[in-house]
Amino acid sequence: MSEKFQEGQVLKGKVTGVQPYGAFVALDDEVQGLVHISEVTHGFVKDINEFISVGDEVNVKILSIDEAKNKYSLSIRATEEAPKQEKQSKPKTSAPQEEQGFNTLKDKLGEWLKQSEQNK
């Protein structure tokens, strides 16, 4: 295991292989790690090949190192700033607030009992 790499470290690597579940990135001539598909970019990734290809040079952050299994878990997403999300405004409706949403069973039980008695 290479002692020159540490968890949390950000460095440049080269993509050596792409699979449906992630991409393999060489950190140097001896060490290679995996960028899981969920760590490629912010947001949902359906097809990893739309974001990364063999030979690409990418910035990666070392998320974890499993010395026993000689595995490096890497992230490209952790090296990028998250996109800003727009605030969603509440939908405007003309219905009164008390008519919207779910009522609790306790609130509706009396009404249901009356309906049940009327239907007999």
C-alpha positions as YAML, in Angstrom:
chain: A
units: angstrom
residues:
- id: 1
  name: MET
  ca: [0.00, 0.00, 0.00]
- id: 2
  name: SER
  ca: [1.27, 3.41, -0.88]
- id: 3
  name: GLU
  ca: [1.87, 5.71, 2.07]
- id: 4
  name: LYS
  ca: [1.98, 8.81, -0.11]
- id: 5
  name: PHE
  ca: [-1.85, 8.96, -0.39]
- id: 6
  name: GLN
  ca: [-4.21, 9.92, 2.42]
- id: 7
  name: GLU
  ca: [-7.97, 10.07, 2.89]
- id: 8
  name: GLY
  ca: [-9.28, 13.53, 2.03]
- id: 9
  name: GLN
  ca: [-6.44, 14.25, -0.38]
- id: 10
  name: VAL
  ca: [-7.39, 15.84, -3.73]
- id: 11
  name: LEU
  ca: [-5.25, 15.04, -6.76]
- id: 12
  name: LYS
  ca: [-5.30, 14.51, -10.50]
- id: 13
  name: GLY
  ca: [-5.73, 11.03, -11.94]
- id: 14
  name: LYS
  ca: [-6.25, 9.36, -15.30]
- id: 15
  name: VAL
  ca: [-9.30, 7.25, -16.17]
- id: 16
  name: THR
  ca: [-8.13, 3.74, -17.07]
- id: 17
  name: GLY
  ca: [-11.48, 1.98, -17.35]
- id: 18
  name: VAL
  ca: [-15.22, 2.65, -17.34]
- id: 19
  name: GLN
  ca: [-17.87, 0.19, -16.19]
- id: 20
  name: PRO
  ca: [-21.64, 0.68, -15.69]
- id: 21
  name: TYR
  ca: [-21.06, 0.99, -11.93]
- id: 22
  name: GLY
  ca: [-18.11, 3.41, -11.98]
- id: 23
  name: ALA
  ca: [-14.73, 4.41, -13.36]
- id: 24
  name: PHE
  ca: [-11.24, 3.23, -12.49]
- id: 25
  name: VAL
  ca: [-8.74, 6.05, -12.05]
- id: 26
  name: ALA
  ca: [-4.95, 5.64, -11.84]
- id: 27
  name: LEU
  ca: [-3.41, 7.90, -9.20]
- id: 28
  name: ASP
  ca: [0.13, 6.90, -10.21]
- id: 29
  name: ASP
  ca: [1.86, 3.94, -11.89]
- id: 30
  name: GLU
  ca: [1.09, 1.62, -8.95]
- id: 31
  name: VAL
  ca: [-2.17, 2.84, -7.39]
- id: 32
  name: GLN
  ca: [-5.63, 2.85, -8.89]
- id: 33
  name: GLY
  ca: [-9.02, 3.54, -7.31]
- id: 34
  name: LEU
  ca: [-12.70, 3.41, -8.14]
- id: 35
  name: VAL
  ca: [-15.05, 6.36, -8.61]
- id: 36
  name: HIS
  ca: [-18.51, 4.89, -7.99]
- id: 37
  name: ILE
  ca: [-21.18, 6.11, -10.44]
- id: 38
  name: SER
  ca: [-22.82, 8.08, -7.60]
- id: 39
  name: GLU
  ca: [-19.58, 10.03, -7.11]
- id: 40
  name: VAL
  ca: [-19.07, 11.10, -10.74]
- id: 41
  name: THR
  ca: [-21.12, 14.31, -10.60]
- id: 42
  name: HIS
  ca: [-23.86, 16.06, -8.65]
- id: 43
  name: GLY
  ca: [-27.28, 14.73, -9.59]
- id: 44
  name: PHE
  ca: [-28.43, 11.48, -11.13]
- id: 45
  name: VAL
  ca: [-26.19, 9.64, -13.60]
- id: 46
  name: LYS
  ca: [-27.99, 7.12, -15.79]
- id: 47
  name: ASP
  ca: [-25.12, 6.45, -18.20]
- id: 48
  name: ILE
  ca: [-21.62, 7.06, -16.84]
- id: 49
  name: ASN
  ca: [-20.24, 7.18, -20.39]
- id: 50
  name: GLU
  ca: [-21.99, 10.54, -20.88]
- id: 51
  name: PHE
  ca: [-19.71, 12.05, -18.22]
- id: 52
  name: ILE
  ca: [-16.38, 10.25, -18.39]
- id: 53
  name: SER
  ca: [-14.20, 8.32, -20.85]
- id: 54
  name: VAL
  ca: [-11.01, 6.28, -20.75]
- id: 55
  name: GLY
  ca: [-8.01, 8.60, -20.96]
- id: 56
  name: ASP
  ca: [-9.71, 11.57, -19.30]
- id: 57
  name: GLU
  ca: [-7.67, 13.40, -16.68]
- id: 58
  name: VAL
  ca: [-9.87, 14.13, -13.68]
- id: 59
  name: ASN
  ca: [-9.55, 15.67, -10.24]
- id: 60
  name: VAL
  ca: [-10.46, 13.17, -7.54]
- id: 61
  name: LYS
  ca: [-10.75, 13.19, -3.78]
- id: 62
  name: ILE
  ca: [-9.77, 10.09, -1.82]
- id: 63
  name: LEU
  ca: [-12.84, 9.16, 0.24]
- id: 64
  name: SER
  ca: [-11.43, 6.05, 1.87]
- id: 65
  name: ILE
  ca: [-8.52, 3.66, 1.75]
- id: 66
  name: ASP
  ca: [-8.95, 0.00, 2.64]
- id: 67
  name: GLU
  ca: [-5.38, -1.11, 3.27]
- id: 68
  name: ALA
  ca: [-6.32, -4.75, 3.85]
- id: 69
  name: LYS
  ca: [-8.00, -5.02, 0.44]
- id: 70
  name: ASN
  ca: [-5.75, -2.44, -1.27]
- id: 71
  name: LYS
  ca: [-8.82, -0.46, -2.42]
- id: 72
  name: TYR
  ca: [-9.17, 3.27, -2.90]
- id: 73
  name: SER
  ca: [-12.61, 4.85, -2.96]
- id: 74
  name: LEU
  ca: [-12.55, 8.07, -4.98]
- id: 75
  name: SER
  ca: [-14.91, 10.93, -5.81]
- id: 76
  name: ILE
  ca: [-14.97, 13.43, -8.64]
- id: 77
  name: ARG
  ca: [-18.16, 15.03, -7.30]
- id: 78
  name: ALA
  ca: [-16.42, 15.96, -4.02]
- id: 79
  name: THR
  ca: [-13.97, 18.16, -5.95]
- id: 80
  name: GLU
  ca: [-16.75, 20.19, -7.59]
- id: 81
  name: GLU
  ca: [-19.01, 22.84, -6.13]
- id: 82
  name: ALA
  ca: [-22.61, 21.70, -5.84]
- id: 83
  name: PRO
  ca: [-25.01, 23.46, -8.17]
- id: 84
  name: LYS
  ca: [-27.21, 26.03, -6.48]
- id: 85
  name: GLN
  ca: [-30.83, 24.98, -6.20]
- id: 86
  name: GLU
  ca: [-33.57, 27.48, -6.84]
- id: 87
  name: LYS
  ca: [-36.08, 27.94, -4.06]
- id: 88
  name: GLN
  ca: [-39.40, 26.42, -5.02]
- id: 89
  name: SER
  ca: [-42.39, 28.58, -4.37]
- id: 90
  name: LYS
  ca: [-45.44, 27.03, -2.83]
- id: 91
  name: PRO
  ca: [-48.18, 26.35, -5.37]
- id: 92
  name: LYS
  ca: [-51.02, 28.83, -5.23]
- id: 93
  name: THR
  ca: [-54.44, 27.24, -4.92]
- id: 94
  name: SER
  ca: [-57.89, 28.65, -4.49]
- id: 95
  name: ALA
  ca: [-58.99, 25.89, -2.10]
- id: 96
  name: PRO
  ca: [-59.06, 26.80, 1.60]
- id: 97
  name: GLN
  ca: [-56.15, 25.41, 3.63]
- id: 98
  name: GLU
  ca: [-58.31, 23.11, 5.78]
- id: 99
  name: GLU
  ca: [-59.58, 21.26, 2.69]
- id: 100
  name: GLN
  ca: [-56.08, 20.40, 1.50]
- id: 101
  name: GLY
  ca: [-53.96, 17.46, 2.60]
- id: 102
  name: PHE
  ca: [-54.78, 14.56, 4.85]
- id: 103
  name: ASN
  ca: [-56.92, 14.73, 7.94]
- id: 104
  name: THR
  ca: [-56.15, 12.48, 10.85]
- id: 105
  name: LEU
  ca: [-58.29, 9.43, 11.52]
- id: 106
  name: LYS
  ca: [-59.53, 10.97, 14.74]
- id: 107
  name: ASP
  ca: [-60.84, 14.00, 12.83]
- id: 108
  name: LYS
  ca: [-62.62, 11.84, 10.27]
- id: 109
  name: LEU
  ca: [-63.92, 9.05, 12.55]
- id: 110
  name: GLY
  ca: [-67.02, 10.95, 13.66]
- id: 111
  name: GLU
  ca: [-67.91, 11.78, 10.07]
- id: 112
  name: TRP
  ca: [-67.48, 8.16, 8.98]
- id: 113
  name: LEU
  ca: [-69.66, 6.88, 11.83]
- id: 114
  name: LYS
  ca: [-72.47, 9.27, 10.83]
- id: 115
  name: GLN
  ca: [-72.19, 8.15, 7.19]
- id: 116
  name: SER
  ca: [-72.27, 4.52, 8.28]
- id: 117
  name: GLU
  ca: [-75.45, 5.07, 10.33]
- id: 118
  name: GLN
  ca: [-77.13, 6.87, 7.42]
- id: 119
  name: ASN
  ca: [-76.31, 4.03, 5.00]
- id: 120
  name: LYS
  ca: [-78.02, 1.34, 7.14]
...
